[in-house]
Amino acid sequence: MGQVLQIRVIAVTWNDDLVEEEWPRISRLAFSVPVKLENHGVLEMVRALAEGLKFMDWPARQKEALAPGIEKAAKIRSDLEKALADWEPARANELSDRLEDALDELERAFVN
């Protein structure tokens, strides 16, 4: 890394609108959680879902249906962030695919 030029390995949601298109029900639930988010991307949605699971008064049936999937997504998110911090872009890419698959499963498991 140079003195002026900095190299970063990051994961970003290039279009926040796609989050709501891909996962409409869980994104609506996530973004109703009162946490300060800079963006409405994939990683932010997973963070909000994890916070909501801990602190929101969601219906018991909904929590029961979603808890395993939210916990899985939160773990993958954590692993993804670690891979990025450790400069492991190939691992981070693999984890991003796994995270999207976990969110697909979570969207299918959604109950009111």
Beta strands, then each sheet from edge to edge (+ up, - down):
end
